[in-house]
């Protein structure tokens, strides 16, 4: 009886190990395919693609995510970008009970759109008394 139980436990361990190994192998294959697809897309996009990849990497978000955060469809509409940024930045101010995390996402979305447009959207004076993270990043680089 003891031998049968030990054999049964060994079989369970072997089958479980095989399942874990298959899942790990499949996850590696998917990751490899995803990174290869990203490299191909960046290469096909050429110079603008490398700019996009750099901007996505720097800010940690895509252009589409930045547009969603700031609630804009047209990135060329600078007035709406400024208005939405100012509103969301002020509404998420920690001193009035807002979320620093959300405020940071708003700032990163603005930076991502600025990178896309190659220009500043909002003058630095808007956030009086608050130091914009992008200023401290560029000063230390």
URCOR-V472459 format. One record per pair of residues at least 24 apart in sequence whose C-alpha atoms are under 8 Angstrom apart, sorted by the first residue. I is the first residue (numbers start at 1). J is the second residue. D is the distance in Angstrom with one decimal. If there is no record, write none. Layout:
I:J:D  I:J:D
This chain:
52:116:7.6  55:112:6.3  55:115:6.3  55:116:7.6  56:112:7.2  59:108:5.7  59:109:7.6  59:111:7.0  59:112:6.0  60:108:7.8  61:108:7.8  61:109:7.4  61:112:7.3  62:112:7.6  63:112:6.6  63:113:6.8  63:116:7.8  65:109:7.5  66:108:7.7  66:109:4.3  66:110:7.1  66:112:6.5  66:113:6.8  67:109:7.3  67:113:7.8  69:105:7.7  69:106:6.6  69:109:6.6  70:106:6.9  70:109:6.9  70:110:7.7  75:113:7.0  75:117:7.8  76:117:7.8  78:121:6.5  81:121:7.1  82:121:6.2  82:122:5.8  85:110:7.0  86:126:7.5  107:132:7.8  107:133:7.9
